[in-house]
């Protein structure tokens, strides 16, 4: 998974480096504490006159509901998410099954994306 064109010596050096620096990576949401809110928090750049859209709650299968509750609990406990009672925008979670049969929680941002102006200079590739 590192790179098929790397030599064995380079792969070995890279693996050693990554193992020595394991403590700098965030492996769980609770590892991401200490990031200032102004760096991680963003506001929607919504066009004037665009009303907020609240998607109707979608029912989820029991297995997906458990996965959603687990993921949200982790994010709330880590301080990344918080509960709000009077929200302007509401987007439903979308659960995607990963190859190891665990779940990844994504969010359906179609409605907020429609309300935001398009970037005049989009990145050609995010990588």
PyMOL commands that set and color helices and strands:
alter all, ss='L'
color gray80, all
select helices_A, chain A and resi 8-20+22-24+29-32+37-40+62-77+110-115
alter helices_A, ss='H'
color red, helices_A
select strands_A, chain A and resi 93-97+103-107
alter strands_A, ss='S'
color yellow, strands_A
deselect
rebuild
show_as cartoon
